[in-house]
Amino acid sequence: MKEKWEEFKGTLTDIVMMSKKEFLLTVAVCILGGIVFGIFFSPKKSTMIASNNGSNNGNGVNKKEPKRRDKDAAKDGIADWQEVEEKELGAEA
């Protein structure tokens, strides 16, 4: 094994010609491989960027605030989408 290592070390000093295309592809593969490696081996984070905007879409739901019911939505003047669709479809038919 040591002999093979010494033989390999001797070949490292050789000058090798590489085309620009080959060099560019090698650099691109290294960069993309580094990105993939970084994605897979980065520590798990719970950071949400621009997701805490008050839309209550299920990401980071406020546990203190109870879920809205249809009756509460009607009191606030918020339309029930199912009713709106039924009215629209009824007007078309």
Chimera marker file (.cmm) of the C-alpha trace (Angstrom):
<marker_set name="trace">
<marker id="1" x="0.000" y="0.000" z="0.000" r="1" g="1" b="0" radius="0.5"/>
<marker id="2" x="2.848" y="2.342" z="0.851" r="1" g="1" b="0" radius="0.5"/>
<marker id="3" x="4.460" y="1.655" z="-2.526" r="1" g="1" b="0" radius="0.5"/>
<marker id="4" x="1.265" y="2.569" z="-4.350" r="1" g="1" b="0" radius="0.5"/>
<marker id="5" x="1.025" y="5.779" z="-2.329" r="1" g="1" b="0" radius="0.5"/>
<marker id="6" x="4.581" y="6.756" z="-3.253" r="1" g="1" b="0" radius="0.5"/>
<marker id="7" x="3.844" y="5.974" z="-6.910" r="1" g="1" b="0" radius="0.5"/>
<marker id="8" x="0.715" y="8.156" z="-6.777" r="1" g="1" b="0" radius="0.5"/>
<marker id="9" x="2.627" y="11.014" z="-5.129" r="1" g="1" b="0" radius="0.5"/>
<marker id="10" x="5.129" y="10.874" z="-8.003" r="1" g="1" b="0" radius="0.5"/>
<marker id="11" x="2.350" y="11.387" z="-10.559" r="1" g="1" b="0" radius="0.5"/>
<marker id="12" x="1.073" y="14.513" z="-8.799" r="1" g="1" b="0" radius="0.5"/>
<marker id="13" x="3.991" y="16.565" z="-10.108" r="1" g="1" b="0" radius="0.5"/>
<marker id="14" x="3.139" y="15.787" z="-13.756" r="1" g="1" b="0" radius="0.5"/>
<marker id="15" x="1.773" y="18.644" z="-15.854" r="1" g="1" b="0" radius="0.5"/>
<marker id="16" x="-1.571" y="17.839" z="-17.423" r="1" g="1" b="0" radius="0.5"/>
<marker id="17" x="-3.254" y="19.841" z="-20.181" r="1" g="1" b="0" radius="0.5"/>
<marker id="18" x="-6.946" y="20.583" z="-19.745" r="1" g="1" b="0" radius="0.5"/>
<marker id="19" x="-9.256" y="22.374" z="-22.170" r="1" g="1" b="0" radius="0.5"/>
<marker id="20" x="-11.223" y="25.421" z="-21.030" r="1" g="1" b="0" radius="0.5"/>
<marker id="21" x="-14.462" y="23.498" z="-21.462" r="1" g="1" b="0" radius="0.5"/>
<marker id="22" x="-13.206" y="20.661" z="-19.264" r="1" g="1" b="0" radius="0.5"/>
<marker id="23" x="-11.994" y="23.143" z="-16.643" r="1" g="1" b="0" radius="0.5"/>
<marker id="24" x="-15.323" y="25.008" z="-16.632" r="1" g="1" b="0" radius="0.5"/>
<marker id="25" x="-17.302" y="21.779" z="-16.232" r="1" g="1" b="0" radius="0.5"/>
<marker id="26" x="-15.024" y="20.665" z="-13.379" r="1" g="1" b="0" radius="0.5"/>
<marker id="27" x="-15.548" y="23.975" z="-11.558" r="1" g="1" b="0" radius="0.5"/>
<marker id="28" x="-19.329" y="23.815" z="-12.132" r="1" g="1" b="0" radius="0.5"/>
<marker id="29" x="-19.519" y="20.259" z="-10.773" r="1" g="1" b="0" radius="0.5"/>
<marker id="30" x="-17.520" y="21.248" z="-7.685" r="1" g="1" b="0" radius="0.5"/>
<marker id="31" x="-19.720" y="24.272" z="-6.988" r="1" g="1" b="0" radius="0.5"/>
<marker id="32" x="-22.986" y="22.383" z="-7.451" r="1" g="1" b="0" radius="0.5"/>
<marker id="33" x="-21.680" y="19.434" z="-5.430" r="1" g="1" b="0" radius="0.5"/>
<marker id="34" x="-20.782" y="21.833" z="-2.611" r="1" g="1" b="0" radius="0.5"/>
<marker id="35" x="-24.265" y="23.316" z="-2.657" r="1" g="1" b="0" radius="0.5"/>
<marker id="36" x="-25.896" y="19.879" z="-2.484" r="1" g="1" b="0" radius="0.5"/>
<marker id="37" x="-23.488" y="18.809" z="0.265" r="1" g="1" b="0" radius="0.5"/>
<marker id="38" x="-24.311" y="21.957" z="2.239" r="1" g="1" b="0" radius="0.5"/>
<marker id="39" x="-28.041" y="21.418" z="1.892" r="1" g="1" b="0" radius="0.5"/>
<marker id="40" x="-27.934" y="17.811" z="3.069" r="1" g="1" b="0" radius="0.5"/>
<marker id="41" x="-25.449" y="18.217" z="5.898" r="1" g="1" b="0" radius="0.5"/>
<marker id="42" x="-26.492" y="21.579" z="7.333" r="1" g="1" b="0" radius="0.5"/>
<marker id="43" x="-27.996" y="21.515" z="10.824" r="1" g="1" b="0" radius="0.5"/>
<marker id="44" x="-31.792" y="21.443" z="11.013" r="1" g="1" b="0" radius="0.5"/>
<marker id="45" x="-33.140" y="24.941" z="11.435" r="1" g="1" b="0" radius="0.5"/>
<marker id="46" x="-36.616" y="26.105" z="12.308" r="1" g="1" b="0" radius="0.5"/>
<marker id="47" x="-36.242" y="29.514" z="10.707" r="1" g="1" b="0" radius="0.5"/>
<marker id="48" x="-39.183" y="30.811" z="8.697" r="1" g="1" b="0" radius="0.5"/>
<marker id="49" x="-38.439" y="33.738" z="6.440" r="1" g="1" b="0" radius="0.5"/>
<marker id="50" x="-41.389" y="36.007" z="5.636" r="1" g="1" b="0" radius="0.5"/>
<marker id="51" x="-43.864" y="33.421" z="6.937" r="1" g="1" b="0" radius="0.5"/>
<marker id="52" x="-44.869" y="35.189" z="10.125" r="1" g="1" b="0" radius="0.5"/>
<marker id="53" x="-46.931" y="37.862" z="8.410" r="1" g="1" b="0" radius="0.5"/>
<marker id="54" x="-50.165" y="37.343" z="10.316" r="1" g="1" b="0" radius="0.5"/>
<marker id="55" x="-51.929" y="35.325" z="7.645" r="1" g="1" b="0" radius="0.5"/>
<marker id="56" x="-52.513" y="32.384" z="10.025" r="1" g="1" b="0" radius="0.5"/>
<marker id="57" x="-51.939" y="29.896" z="7.214" r="1" g="1" b="0" radius="0.5"/>
<marker id="58" x="-51.044" y="27.064" z="9.581" r="1" g="1" b="0" radius="0.5"/>
<marker id="59" x="-47.336" y="27.797" z="9.880" r="1" g="1" b="0" radius="0.5"/>
<marker id="60" x="-46.663" y="28.765" z="13.473" r="1" g="1" b="0" radius="0.5"/>
<marker id="61" x="-50.320" y="28.976" z="14.474" r="1" g="1" b="0" radius="0.5"/>
<marker id="62" x="-50.948" y="31.037" z="17.577" r="1" g="1" b="0" radius="0.5"/>
<marker id="63" x="-52.051" y="28.495" z="20.185" r="1" g="1" b="0" radius="0.5"/>
<marker id="64" x="-53.776" y="31.116" z="22.351" r="1" g="1" b="0" radius="0.5"/>
<marker id="65" x="-56.157" y="32.260" z="19.627" r="1" g="1" b="0" radius="0.5"/>
<marker id="66" x="-59.035" y="29.815" z="19.078" r="1" g="1" b="0" radius="0.5"/>
<marker id="67" x="-59.879" y="28.790" z="15.540" r="1" g="1" b="0" radius="0.5"/>
<marker id="68" x="-62.589" y="30.825" z="13.869" r="1" g="1" b="0" radius="0.5"/>
<marker id="69" x="-65.916" y="29.204" z="13.259" r="1" g="1" b="0" radius="0.5"/>
<marker id="70" x="-68.272" y="29.903" z="10.378" r="1" g="1" b="0" radius="0.5"/>
<marker id="71" x="-70.690" y="31.681" z="12.717" r="1" g="1" b="0" radius="0.5"/>
<marker id="72" x="-67.935" y="34.038" z="13.854" r="1" g="1" b="0" radius="0.5"/>
<marker id="73" x="-66.990" y="34.726" z="10.243" r="1" g="1" b="0" radius="0.5"/>
<marker id="74" x="-70.593" y="35.638" z="9.377" r="1" g="1" b="0" radius="0.5"/>
<marker id="75" x="-70.685" y="38.085" z="12.295" r="1" g="1" b="0" radius="0.5"/>
<marker id="76" x="-67.537" y="39.800" z="11.046" r="1" g="1" b="0" radius="0.5"/>
<marker id="77" x="-68.986" y="40.215" z="7.549" r="1" g="1" b="0" radius="0.5"/>
<marker id="78" x="-66.629" y="37.672" z="5.990" r="1" g="1" b="0" radius="0.5"/>
<marker id="79" x="-68.229" y="35.783" z="3.134" r="1" g="1" b="0" radius="0.5"/>
<marker id="80" x="-68.520" y="32.008" z="3.193" r="1" g="1" b="0" radius="0.5"/>
<marker id="81" x="-66.900" y="30.902" z="-0.063" r="1" g="1" b="0" radius="0.5"/>
<marker id="82" x="-69.157" y="27.908" z="-0.454" r="1" g="1" b="0" radius="0.5"/>
<marker id="83" x="-72.215" y="30.176" z="-0.326" r="1" g="1" b="0" radius="0.5"/>
<marker id="84" x="-70.641" y="32.570" z="-2.816" r="1" g="1" b="0" radius="0.5"/>
<marker id="85" x="-69.913" y="29.742" z="-5.253" r="1" g="1" b="0" radius="0.5"/>
<marker id="86" x="-73.452" y="28.359" z="-4.915" r="1" g="1" b="0" radius="0.5"/>
<marker id="87" x="-74.892" y="31.807" z="-5.669" r="1" g="1" b="0" radius="0.5"/>
<marker id="88" x="-72.637" y="32.222" z="-8.697" r="1" g="1" b="0" radius="0.5"/>
<marker id="89" x="-73.428" y="28.760" z="-10.039" r="1" g="1" b="0" radius="0.5"/>
<marker id="90" x="-77.134" y="29.261" z="-9.362" r="1" g="1" b="0" radius="0.5"/>
<marker id="91" x="-77.108" y="32.515" z="-11.345" r="1" g="1" b="0" radius="0.5"/>
<marker id="92" x="-75.448" y="30.799" z="-14.300" r="1" g="1" b="0" radius="0.5"/>
<marker id="93" x="-77.864" y="27.852" z="-14.431" r="1" g="1" b="0" radius="0.5"/>
<link id1="1" id2="2" r="1" g="1" b="0" radius="0.2"/>
<link id1="2" id2="3" r="1" g="1" b="0" radius="0.2"/>
<link id1="3" id2="4" r="1" g="1" b="0" radius="0.2"/>
<link id1="4" id2="5" r="1" g="1" b="0" radius="0.2"/>
<link id1="5" id2="6" r="1" g="1" b="0" radius="0.2"/>
<link id1="6" id2="7" r="1" g="1" b="0" radius="0.2"/>
<link id1="7" id2="8" r="1" g="1" b="0" radius="0.2"/>
<link id1="8" id2="9" r="1" g="1" b="0" radius="0.2"/>
<link id1="9" id2="10" r="1" g="1" b="0" radius="0.2"/>
<link id1="10" id2="11" r="1" g="1" b="0" radius="0.2"/>
<link id1="11" id2="12" r="1" g="1" b="0" radius="0.2"/>
<link id1="12" id2="13" r="1" g="1" b="0" radius="0.2"/>
<link id1="13" id2="14" r="1" g="1" b="0" radius="0.2"/>
<link id1="14" id2="15" r="1" g="1" b="0" radius="0.2"/>
<link id1="15" id2="16" r="1" g="1" b="0" radius="0.2"/>
<link id1="16" id2="17" r="1" g="1" b="0" radius="0.2"/>
<link id1="17" id2="18" r="1" g="1" b="0" radius="0.2"/>
<link id1="18" id2="19" r="1" g="1" b="0" radius="0.2"/>
<link id1="19" id2="20" r="1" g="1" b="0" radius="0.2"/>
<link id1="20" id2="21" r="1" g="1" b="0" radius="0.2"/>
<link id1="21" id2="22" r="1" g="1" b="0" radius="0.2"/>
<link id1="22" id2="23" r="1" g="1" b="0" radius="0.2"/>
<link id1="23" id2="24" r="1" g="1" b="0" radius="0.2"/>
<link id1="24" id2="25" r="1" g="1" b="0" radius="0.2"/>
<link id1="25" id2="26" r="1" g="1" b="0" radius="0.2"/>
<link id1="26" id2="27" r="1" g="1" b="0" radius="0.2"/>
<link id1="27" id2="28" r="1" g="1" b="0" radius="0.2"/>
<link id1="28" id2="29" r="1" g="1" b="0" radius="0.2"/>
<link id1="29" id2="30" r="1" g="1" b="0" radius="0.2"/>
<link id1="30" id2="31" r="1" g="1" b="0" radius="0.2"/>
<link id1="31" id2="32" r="1" g="1" b="0" radius="0.2"/>
<link id1="32" id2="33" r="1" g="1" b="0" radius="0.2"/>
<link id1="33" id2="34" r="1" g="1" b="0" radius="0.2"/>
<link id1="34" id2="35" r="1" g="1" b="0" radius="0.2"/>
<link id1="35" id2="36" r="1" g="1" b="0" radius="0.2"/>
<link id1="36" id2="37" r="1" g="1" b="0" radius="0.2"/>
<link id1="37" id2="38" r="1" g="1" b="0" radius="0.2"/>
<link id1="38" id2="39" r="1" g="1" b="0" radius="0.2"/>
<link id1="39" id2="40" r="1" g="1" b="0" radius="0.2"/>
<link id1="40" id2="41" r="1" g="1" b="0" radius="0.2"/>
<link id1="41" id2="42" r="1" g="1" b="0" radius="0.2"/>
<link id1="42" id2="43" r="1" g="1" b="0" radius="0.2"/>
<link id1="43" id2="44" r="1" g="1" b="0" radius="0.2"/>
<link id1="44" id2="45" r="1" g="1" b="0" radius="0.2"/>
<link id1="45" id2="46" r="1" g="1" b="0" radius="0.2"/>
<link id1="46" id2="47" r="1" g="1" b="0" radius="0.2"/>
<link id1="47" id2="48" r="1" g="1" b="0" radius="0.2"/>
<link id1="48" id2="49" r="1" g="1" b="0" radius="0.2"/>
<link id1="49" id2="50" r="1" g="1" b="0" radius="0.2"/>
<link id1="50" id2="51" r="1" g="1" b="0" radius="0.2"/>
<link id1="51" id2="52" r="1" g="1" b="0" radius="0.2"/>
<link id1="52" id2="53" r="1" g="1" b="0" radius="0.2"/>
<link id1="53" id2="54" r="1" g="1" b="0" radius="0.2"/>
<link id1="54" id2="55" r="1" g="1" b="0" radius="0.2"/>
<link id1="55" id2="56" r="1" g="1" b="0" radius="0.2"/>
<link id1="56" id2="57" r="1" g="1" b="0" radius="0.2"/>
<link id1="57" id2="58" r="1" g="1" b="0" radius="0.2"/>
<link id1="58" id2="59" r="1" g="1" b="0" radius="0.2"/>
<link id1="59" id2="60" r="1" g="1" b="0" radius="0.2"/>
<link id1="60" id2="61" r="1" g="1" b="0" radius="0.2"/>
<link id1="61" id2="62" r="1" g="1" b="0" radius="0.2"/>
<link id1="62" id2="63" r="1" g="1" b="0" radius="0.2"/>
<link id1="63" id2="64" r="1" g="1" b="0" radius="0.2"/>
<link id1="64" id2="65" r="1" g="1" b="0" radius="0.2"/>
<link id1="65" id2="66" r="1" g="1" b="0" radius="0.2"/>
<link id1="66" id2="67" r="1" g="1" b="0" radius="0.2"/>
<link id1="67" id2="68" r="1" g="1" b="0" radius="0.2"/>
<link id1="68" id2="69" r="1" g="1" b="0" radius="0.2"/>
<link id1="69" id2="70" r="1" g="1" b="0" radius="0.2"/>
<link id1="70" id2="71" r="1" g="1" b="0" radius="0.2"/>
<link id1="71" id2="72" r="1" g="1" b="0" radius="0.2"/>
<link id1="72" id2="73" r="1" g="1" b="0" radius="0.2"/>
<link id1="73" id2="74" r="1" g="1" b="0" radius="0.2"/>
<link id1="74" id2="75" r="1" g="1" b="0" radius="0.2"/>
<link id1="75" id2="76" r="1" g="1" b="0" radius="0.2"/>
<link id1="76" id2="77" r="1" g="1" b="0" radius="0.2"/>
<link id1="77" id2="78" r="1" g="1" b="0" radius="0.2"/>
<link id1="78" id2="79" r="1" g="1" b="0" radius="0.2"/>
<link id1="79" id2="80" r="1" g="1" b="0" radius="0.2"/>
<link id1="80" id2="81" r="1" g="1" b="0" radius="0.2"/>
<link id1="81" id2="82" r="1" g="1" b="0" radius="0.2"/>
<link id1="82" id2="83" r="1" g="1" b="0" radius="0.2"/>
<link id1="83" id2="84" r="1" g="1" b="0" radius="0.2"/>
<link id1="84" id2="85" r="1" g="1" b="0" radius="0.2"/>
<link id1="85" id2="86" r="1" g="1" b="0" radius="0.2"/>
<link id1="86" id2="87" r="1" g="1" b="0" radius="0.2"/>
<link id1="87" id2="88" r="1" g="1" b="0" radius="0.2"/>
<link id1="88" id2="89" r="1" g="1" b="0" radius="0.2"/>
<link id1="89" id2="90" r="1" g="1" b="0" radius="0.2"/>
<link id1="90" id2="91" r="1" g="1" b="0" radius="0.2"/>
<link id1="91" id2="92" r="1" g="1" b="0" radius="0.2"/>
<link id1="92" id2="93" r="1" g="1" b="0" radius="0.2"/>
</marker_set>
